[in-house]
Amino acid sequence: MNTADLIWLNGEFVAWEDAKVHVLTHAMHYGTGVFEGIRAYETERGPAVFRLQDHLDRLEASSKLYYMDLPYSKEQLREVTHELIGRNGFKSCYIRPLVWRGYGPMGLNPLENPVEAMIAVWEWAPYLGEEGKRDGVRARVSSYRRISSDSLIPHSKASGQYLNSVLAKIESLKSGYQEAILLDDKGHVCEGSGENVFVIKDGVIYTPPQTAAILDGINRKSCIQLARDLGYELIERDLARAELALADEVFLTGTAAELTPLREIDDIPIGEGIPGPITRQIQDAFDDALHGRAAQYAEWLDLVPVPSRT
Ligand SMILES: Cc1ncc(COP(=O)(O)O)c(C=O)c1O
């Protein structure tokens, strides 16, 4: 992992190696944190953060669902993000804000523990590799089901909930695949370990609805809009497992993985077993939007202000 010079921790910019917390931090024991994964991309006008406001809104929503108030305003977090990218000198990077219950009483009631916050940035290649983005990846359907709202909160991006994704990811890697697709508690296709999923059949694009147990991805939302703007019919509905294998094309979207095609599911080639033309078209349009080459989507990019030299 590439490091950076500075991390922002509870209101201060500190050196990477000094960004420390107490071992009795509540979130370390019980997973009581919420976070975001965001990316800044290089554009002709300098680094630009993709849909920063949407990510901060989701951070606030995730936090609220776990009875935490953000300890800093979203505007402060936005400014810190800009400053952190500028001071670390990155042209593009991954951005990880985390808000958590800190050191205080132990036990399951977190309400007396302080709510703390940090933002870290680092340079990070696409999660499933540049190769994965280009050639597609192989996935298996996980034996683990996606968490359901009977027991947790799928719409909150909460740290403890990621044990579900971690188990699915380990299982997929140990059995020779690059990614896992999790079904929901009813057996419908839900999402990847850290990505939303899209299925293309006979020119129509399908994805599980926002009311499924998905994390409502910001890249998902963006690709839905892009696909519709490109003239495709896009339907949000439940998907049966077999629809993955019988699809013409499947792709995944997420901040870490960006838009990565799936070329095989459970050892069955999807379509021709290579990324298909509709996936490629959306991927190219998305790439243009992310790098500031599409005026139509300029509002998705939050340009990092150039520091003044005074
Ligand atoms: C479980 C899960 N689903 C979906 C996504 C995709 O969300 P986004 O596009 O906002 O990164 C992520 C990544 O944050 C995730 O962790």
The ligand as an SDF file (V2000), in Angstrom:
LIG
                    3D

 16 16  0  0  0  0  0  0  0  0999 V2000
  -20.9370   -3.6410   -0.0720 C   0  0  0  0  0  0  0  0  0  0  0  0
  -20.7670   -2.5920   -1.1290 C   0  0  0  0  0  0  0  0  0  0  0  0
  -21.6610   -2.5130   -2.1330 N   0  0  0  0  0  0  0  0  0  0  0  0
  -21.5460   -1.5930   -3.0980 C   0  0  0  0  0  0  0  0  0  0  0  0
  -20.5180   -0.6740   -3.1090 C   0  0  0  0  0  0  0  0  0  0  0  0
  -20.4260    0.3610   -4.1910 C   0  0  0  0  0  0  0  0  0  0  0  0
  -20.6710    1.6360   -3.6790 O   0  0  0  0  0  0  0  0  0  0  0  0
  -20.0140    2.9400   -4.3120 P   0  0  0  0  0  0  0  0  0  0  0  0
  -20.3200    2.9110   -5.7700 O   0  0  0  0  0  0  0  0  0  0  0  0
  -20.6890    4.0570   -3.6250 O   0  0  0  0  0  0  0  0  0  0  0  0
  -18.5650    2.8770   -4.0410 O   0  0  0  0  0  0  0  0  0  0  0  0
  -19.5600   -0.7270   -2.0920 C   0  0  0  0  0  0  0  0  0  0  0  0
  -18.4410    0.2150   -2.0640 C   0  0  0  0  0  0  0  0  0  0  0  0
  -18.4690    1.1810   -1.3550 O   0  0  0  0  0  0  0  0  0  0  0  0
  -19.6960   -1.6880   -1.0730 C   0  0  0  0  0  0  0  0  0  0  0  0
  -18.7920   -1.7690   -0.0910 O   0  0  0  0  0  0  0  0  0  0  0  0
  1  2  1  0
  2  3  1  0
  2 15  2  0
  3  4  2  0
  4  5  1  0
  5  6  1  0
  5 12  2  0
  6  7  1  0
  7  8  1  0
  8  9  2  0
  8 10  1  0
  8 11  1  0
 12 13  1  0
 12 15  1  0
 13 14  2  0
 15 16  1  0
M  END
$$$$
